[in-house]
Amino acid sequence: MAIPIRTDAYRVVTTSEQLALLMESLSRSKMIGLSIETDGTRMVDAQVIGLSLSPALGQGHYIPLGHSYLGVPKQLKLAEV
């Protein structure tokens, strides 16, 4: 039997306020899951386009940083994150 995935525990971080709340949550965690999303596989020329962070099992946060497509929502600057 498959375990249902709670989609309410996954968030996209696009504002400074959301980032501050995430940082507060991460500061209380003993372990953090991190995945760096890039636009390529070659380290020498790949650009960071997002960060995935998990402060606890069943929780996830995605910070888009370098997405570029028609209608792309507001994104934080890499330097701020």
C-alpha positions, 0 to 999 in steps of 0.5 A: 500500500502506497503512503500518500504524499502531503502536498501541503508540506511542500512550498515554493519560496519567492519572497524575503519573508518566506526565506526568513521563515525557512531560515528560522525553521532550518536553524532548529533542524538537526539535519537538513536535506539539500539539493542544488538544481542547475541548468546543466551537468558540467560544473564549469559552466552550469548555472544554479537555477534553484535550491531544494531544502528539507528541514524534516522528513515530509517537508520540502522547500524550493527556492527558484533562482534562475528560471527563465520562461514566459510568465516566470514568477518573481524569484529571489536573487542568488546573493540574497539567498 
